[in-house]
C-alpha cells in the first residue's frame, strides 16, 4: 500500500531486478494510493568496459567480449565486430 496521510504523491523508482539488467531500464513512478499519476521511463546503458579491455587485446581475443554486450543476439554482435575489424584492416 502506498497511500500517504498528507495526500502527496509518493515517488518510487522501479526497474528490473536481475543483475544483468542493472542500469538498462528503470521507471520513476509517482503514485497516489494505488493510482499511477506520472510515469517517466529512464533508459540507461549496459556498460561493461568493453572498449578499455579491447585496447590491450588482439582481434581474436576481443571476440568473446562482443558476446557479452547483448545476450539475446550475441552472434550478431560477433559478426558486426568481425566485419568492422576486417573493413578497417583492408
Beta strands, then each sheet from edge to edge (+ up, - down):
strand 1: 10-15
strand 2: 25-32
strand 3: 35-43
sheet 1: 1+ 2- 3+
end
